[in-house]
Amino acid sequence: MNAIDLKNLNISYGDTKVVFDVDLDIAEGESFALVGESGSGKSTILRAIAGLAPDWTGAISVMGQGRSHHVDRAVSRQVQMVFQDPYGSLHPRKTIDAALSEPLAIHGIGNRDERVEAVLKSVGLDQRFRFRFPHQLSGGQRQRVAIARALMLEPKVLLLDEPTSALDVSVQAEILNLLKRLRREQNLTYLMVTHNLPVVSFLCDRLAVMRHGRIVEVADVSQLKAGQLSDPYSQELLAATAGS
């Protein structure tokens, strides 16, 4: 079974169409990247899958369940999103415990103490962090909390929107290693947006290159590592990475 299926997906913001005729299938357990310049529609696709961009046509399916245009709790249990800015995605006046407990309360799930303790441990944070506030944590620790919150409902799919770009380089490596371990241990499927092709090489199996709201190429990471992307725009991205 595929974890994510997108069929003829078109997304608009008001009268402005930003994603055109996207077809993608991402296998269960796969790690897949969307790459391309800013404004190419990558993050918009994540938001539509997560239910945060309601103006779309086509079909979105997560773990075999079709996504509606409304709040869909069944799909929410299956797919969660991790945002670029860990500070902006956490409420500054809520403790880490409150942030992690909130999804459980919304979905009526019990054993909150045990679940919070277990998920903190899984992302490499001990219980000292449980009753701290976001401003008392480093950027890397906040992103670990954001990942922990996304895992609270035990989803099968994580949507990762530039999850390391706001972090220092050394901390980026820690978070990428954490994501790699979590995927292996929990058989997670990742759909990640990033500008960073070395991150794709490290974490992903396949990638789609987007430009102006359209997919111009889908390739295996082995092709990326060998410098064998075929579309001229994909080659421009490779050349820019090599020259940076």
Secondary structure, DSSP 8 states (H G I E B T S, - for coil): -EEEEEEEEEEEETTEEEEEEEEEEEETT-EEEEE-STTSSHHHHHHHHHTS---EEEEEEETTEE--SS--HHHHHHEEEE-S-TTTTS-TTS-HHHHHHHHHHHTT---HHHHHHHHHHHTT--GGGTT--GGGS-HHHHHHHHHHHHHTT--SEEEEESTTTTS-HHHHHHHHHHHHHHHHHHT-EEEEE-S-HHHHHHH-SEEEEEETTEEEEEEEHHHHHTT---SHHHHHHHHHHHH-
